[in-house]
Amino acid sequence: MCRKNTDPISIMRKMLLEQIKQKQARIGIIGLGYVGLPLVIEFGRAGFQVMGLDIDPAKVDQLNQGESYIKHIPSKTLRELVEQKKFKATTDFSAVSNLECVLICVPTPLNSNREPDMSFIVSTAQTIAPHLKKEQMVVLESTTYPGTTRDVLIPELESGSGLKANQDFFVAYSPEREDPNNRDFSTSTIPKVIGADSEYAMECANTLYLSFINKTVPVSSTETAEATKLMENIFRSVNIALVNELKVIFDKMGIDIWEVIQAASTKPFGYMPFYPGPGLGGHCIPIDPFYLTWKAREFGITTRFIELAGEINVGMPEYVVTKILLGLNQKGISVKGSRVLILGFAYKKNIDDDRESPSYKIMELLLQYGAEVEFHDPYIESIGTKREYPQFTGKKRVSLESISQFDITVILTDHSDYDYEAIVKQSRLVVDTRNACAQIKSDKIIKA
């Protein structure tokens, strides 16, 4: 005769997993930004109760009214979740004690020495640790270097709670794969990589994400999952650096890099197109490679290939400025006192996300040369607070109707809203960094 398992730990674990399966587990999302807010939407749609936690009271108040502050995330969907009482936001992190699953989606920037800044992860862990309870699930989604979950997050949670990871509470790592406003892929259709250091943590995390994601990709450890995200973004960084370098070379030879890319793309195997630009933007590609270069030094390894790619990409704003100076010189205009209009401040087209946008560096360089610089972006009315560029805080966009008043127009983001034929017609000179004017024949256009 078999005896029933009456071990209280086993019973509680079975209860937690069952709560997730039945969508009775209460979900907490820490960090309600470009990663956290889409997760709120998806978990809410899947039928879970979701608590959003953020340190910004204004953001929390706005979200509790059902108003999205991110353009590509519709307020209608958020409002429905609020009205159905499926979502509530708060700045009170003690709410963690009432949750079964907690997902951490906080920023991981670089410091002034281009080293990983773990302060947001550490402070979040220290804040929630006193409110952790047994049989709770904690998942880190922030992009970071291999070993962060095990060596940074877990020790902070353990020391502040008095509990033991993967014994009292469970931890997993699942890197975000958001691509804002991508019309081909959404949070639910992008396969989700999951790493955990215990079978039970993996089972819980996998079940949790499968509640709304089409496919999960379980890997053997948190370090493997952390490394996977870095590999994805380093791959893009290196290839973008390659095509940026080729752009400079081919330009000297009088060859159009865009035409070369178009022709090369006809090869049905062994080639994947990447496109040049004015520099890297967004929270991932300009930052993530340096996480691995920093960690690699701990093992006595120099990441020459990755660092060279970073050096090339970081130098692209200066290349663009050189093209602007040459363009002004051709018109007999001194850069000092010239009027420059930047079109596009978001780091990529059709979004309102200006994190790490190369537009900031280009505007700073032009101002140092003595130019007067204004910007227009259909998605950005004014510049918010930026740690690296505080001098631009509050700067407002100008009207496109004033375009003829500028000596030169610089296209840095190829938003679909722009009428490029009208822009070229009304501009005195155009520097195009995105091939946005490819179909327009005009001697006003300079490709950069």
N, C-alpha and C positions, 0 to 999 in steps of 0.2 A: 504494500500500500504506500503511495507517494504522499509525502508530507507537503503541505502548502508552504510556500516561502513567506514567512511572516517577518522577515528582516525589515525594520522600519525604513532604512535607507533605500532598499529596493522598491518598497511600496511608494515612497515619495518620488523616486525617479520615474517609475511607471506613470505616476500621476502627472508629472510635468510633461512628459512626452505625450500623454493622452490629451492634456490641455492644449498642446500645440496642434495635435491632429484634429481636435474638435473645434479649433479656433476660439478656445476659451482663454488662452494665455493672453495677458495684457502686455502690449508691446510698447517699449519706450524708445524714442529716437532722440539721441543727444546731438544737437547741431542741425538746425533747420535751414540748411543752405542748398546748394545745387545737388548735393548727394542725399541729404536727409529728407528734404521735402518730397522728392519723387518716391522715396520709400514710404513716407506717411501715406501718400495717395494709394500706393499699391497694397499695403497692408490693410488700409481702410476698405478699399474695394473688395479685398478678399474676405472681409467679414470680421476682422480683428478690432478690438478696442485699442486705439493708439494714443499715447501721450507724447507730445513733443516737448523737448526741453532745450532751452536756449538762454544765453546770458543777456540777450538784447530785449528789453521790455517792449520797445516800440514794435519790433518784429513779432513778438508774442501777441501783443494786442491786435495787430493787423491780421494775423493768422486766425485768431479766435473769432474775428468778425467774418471769416471766410474769404478774406482778400489775399490773393497771392501777390508777392512782391517780385516774382521772377516771371518775365514775360511769357516764356514758353510753357509755363505751368498754369493752366486755366483756373481762374477763381471759381468758376462754376462747379468744378469737381470738388474743390476744397470746401466750398460752401455747403455742398450736399452732405459731406462727411460731418461738418459741424452741426448742421441741422438734425442729422440722424444720431447725433451724440456719439459718433464713432471716433471723433478726434477732438482733442483739447490740447492747448499749449500752455506751458508754465515756465517761470524762471525759478521755481522752487524745486531744487534737486532732491529734496527729501521724498518726493513722489516716487523715487526709485524703489522705495520699500514696498510699494503696492503693485509692483510689476513682476512679471515672470521672465521676460526677455528684454534685454537692454542692448541697443545697437549704438555704437559710438562713431559719429561721422564728423569729427572736428578737423580743422585745418592742420596741415603739417608743412609749414613753410621752411625756408632756409634762413639762417641768421646772416648777419653782415659779413661773415667769413665764408659764406656758402656752405655751411655745415647744417645738418638736420636740427630743426628747432622742435624739440619734443614737449615744449611747455604746455601746449593745449591738451595733449594726451595725458601728461602727468597731472595737470591741474584738474582735469575731468575725473581721472581715477581717484585722486585725493578727495574730491568733492562727493563722489557717489559711494566711496568705500564704507563710510559709517552707516550707510543705509542699505548695504547689501544684506541679503538673507540667504539661508541655505536653499539649495536646489533652484538657484537662479541661473539664467543663461546670459553671458556677456559676450558680445561679438564686436570686434574692432573692424571698421571698414576703411579707416584713414590709410592712405598710401604711405608706406614707410619702408625702412630697411629690414632685411631678414634678421629676426631675433627680437624685434620690438615687443611683440606680444608676450613672449616668454621672459624677456630680461627687463622690460620697462613697465608694461601694463600690469602683469600679474603680481610682481612684488609690491607695487603701490596698492593694489586691491587687497592683497593679503595683509599687509601691515596695517592698513586703515580699518579693516573689518574684523581681524582676528580669525578669519576663515581660511580654509585651504583650497586653492584652485584645483579643479578636476577631482575634488573629493567632496567639498562642501558646496561649492558653486562651480560652474563650468564655463570654459572660455574657448572661443573660436576666432578665426580671422577670415574675413571674406572681403577682398578688395573691391571697391566700387569700380564700375566700368561705365560711368555715365558719359554720354556725348550729347551735351545740351542741344535740343531742337533737331536731333537727327530723325528725319522722317521715315527712315528705313528700319531703325531699331529703337526699342524703348526699354525701360527698366525690366519689364517682364519677359522680353524676348531675347535679351542678351544672356548667354550662359553664365552662370555664377560659380566662380571658383571658391571652394571652401576648404580651409585647413583647420585641423584641431589636433590636440595632443592626447585625446582619450576617445575611446570608441563611443562612449555615451554622449560626449560633447558633439562629436561628429553627427551622430544620429539625430540629436535635437536640432542642431543648426541646419542640417540637410532637410529635415522635415519642415522646419520653419520656412526656409526659402522656397521649397517646392510648393508651398501653399499659393504662390502667385507667379513663380518663375517657371518657364517652360522646361529648362534643363539646368541641372547643377553639375559641377565638375569637382568631386571630392578629391583631395590630394592628401599625401601622407602626413603632413605636419603644418603648423602655422608658418614656419620658416619657408616652406615650399610655396605656400600661397602668397606670402609677402614677396618672394623672389619672382613669382609669375607676373605680378603687376609691374614690377620694375623692368622685367624683360620686355613686356609689351611696349612700354613707353620709351625705353632705350632704343628699341628697334626703330621706332618712328623718328626719334631724335637723330640717330645716326644717318638714316636715309634722307631726312630733310636737309641735314648738313651737307650730304653728298650733292644733292641737287642744287643747293644754294652755292656751293663751290663751283659746280659746273656752270651755273648761270653767270658767274663772274668771268670764268674762262671763256665761255662761248660769246659773251658780250664783247670781249676784247677782239674776238675773231670775226665779229659781225654776224654771228649766228644767233637766231632766236631760240632760246631754251624751250619756250612753250611749243614751238613747232617740232622741235626734237622730241619732246615728251609725247606729243600726239602721235608722231610717227612710230616711236619705240613701243607705244601702247598697243600697236596692232599685232605685236608678237604674242601668240596665244599661250606661251609657256615661258618660264624663266625670267619674267619681268613683271614688276608691280609699279605703277606710276606713283611718284611722290612729286609734290609741287613746291617751288620756291616761294619765298615771301619776304616781308620786311623784318622778320625776326619771329621767334617763337612766343606764343602767348598761352594763356590758360593756366590752370593750377597744376597740370601734370607734366607735360613734356619739358618745360624749362627748368623744372625742379627735380623730378624723380631721379634722373640719371645721377645727380650729385649725391643722392642717398647711398647709392651703391659705391661710388668712388670713395666716399667717406668711410664706409664700412670695410671696403677692401683694404684700406691702409692698415686696419687692425690686423690683417693677415699678411702684411708685408707685400701687398700687390699694388702695382701702379696701373690704373685703368687708362692707358694712353689713348686708346681708340675712342672711348667714351668722352674723355676730356677734350680731345681734339674736336669732336663733333660739337661739344658745348661751346668751345672757343669760336668755331665758325658761325654757329647760330647767334651767339651773343654779339658778334661783330656785324651782323646784317644791318641794324639801324644806322651804323656809321656809313655803310655802303650806300644806303638810301639817301642819307644827307649829302653825301658827295655828289650823287646824281642831281639832287635839288640845286646844289651850288653851281654845278656845271650848266644846268638849265637856265638859271638866273644869269650866269655869265654870258651865255649865248645871246640873251636879250639885252645885254649891256646894263644889267641891274645889279647893284651891290647888295650882298646879302644883308648887310647892316641897314636896318630900316625897311627892308622888303617886307611885304605882307604875304604870309603863307597860310593857306587854308587846308587843314587836314580833314579828309573825308573818311570817317570810320574810326571809332575809338574802341569798339569791342574787339576781342582778340580773334574772332572769326565771324563770318557772315551770318546775318539774320538772328542774332542773339544780343542780349543786353549785358553780357558778362565781359568786363574789362580787366579781369585779373591777369597780371603779368603781361598786359598788352604792350607790344613794341611801340605803340603810338606814344606812350609816355616818354620813352627814351629819345625818340625822334624829336618830340616837341622840346624836350630839355636841351638837346644838342643845338637845335635851331635858335632857341632863345640865347644860348651861350654865344652864338655867332652874331647876335644883335638883331635877329629877325623878329617881326611881330607875328605871333602865331595864334590862330583861332581854330576851332574844330566844329564839325557837324557830324552827328550820328543820329539816325532816326529812332534808335532805341535808348539813347542816353541823353537826357536833358542837361544834366550837370554832373561834374566829377565829384565822387564821394571822397572820404578820407582814405588816403593811401600812405602806408608806412614809409615807402621809399620816395614818394613824391608829394610830400605835404604841401608844397608850394602851389599845387594845382587844385587843392580842395575848394570846392564851390564854383569853380570855373564853369560857365554856362555855354552851351552850344550857340552858334550864330545861325541865322536863317540862310537857307540855300539861295534865297533871292539876292543875297549880297555877294555871290560868287564872282561877279565881274569886277568887284572892287579889290580883288586880290591879284598879286603878281603871278602867283603859281598855285595850282591845286594839286594836292598829293593824295592819291587814292591808296589808303592803307588797309581798308576792309571793304570787300566787294559785296556790300549788301544788295539784295535783290530789289529793294525799294528804289534804288537810284536809277534815274534815266541818264545813262552814260552819254548818249548822243547829245542830250541837252547840256550836260556838264561840260563836254568838250567844246561845244559851240559857244557857251558863255564864258569859258575860261580863257585866259591869255596863254597859259601853258599848263600842261598836265603831266605829272609824273605818276605812272601806273605801276604799282608793285604787285598787282594781282592778275594781270592780263584781262582786266575787266573791259578794256576798250579794244579787244581783239578784232571785233568786226567793224571797227570805225577806221576809216582812212583819213589821217590828218597829220600834218607836219607839226602840230602842237604837242603830240604825244611823245613822251620819253619813257621807255620801259626801264624799270629798275628792279 
